[in-house]
Amino acid sequence: MTFSTYHYNEIKRTHSRIADLSAEPLHIRQERRAEFARDMADSPELVAERVEWLIDGSYGYGAYQLADQIRGNKRMNRVAALSQLVGSVEWGCSSLEARKAFLSLSRGQQAKINTTIEKVIADKDACYISNSL
């Protein structure tokens, strides 16, 4: 197997696992969404730590590559995309349920989780730039 085949297969497998989350029974999706919302509200540092783990590759090569693609696209809402991805790989939420979890937070809680994740992204971007010099 070539590296490009491996790369493609791992990303495809990760997309498939994330898509499968949408087919879970409703009560399971609701429980996972509630848990993710609770952790975003009560422990934004925990969620940010998991985003850092995601960026570092702790959830497998496919998730790492998806996170890297998100980080590389500065024209998108990287905070939202990474929080949805970590909601999928760590909390087992589909992207839709992760978004609903975020929207269930108060504006202050949303700002706090966004700021915390933005800091992780900025730190990782700065680390990448300093390592490439």
Buried (B, 14 or more C-beta within 10 A) or exposed (E): EEEEEEEEEBBEBBEEBBEEBEEBEEEEBEBBBBBBBBBBBEBBEEBBBBBBBBBEEEBBBBBBBBBBEBBEEEEEEBBBBBBBBBBBBBBBBBBEBBBBBBEBBEEEBBEBBBEBBBEBBEEBBEEEEEEEE
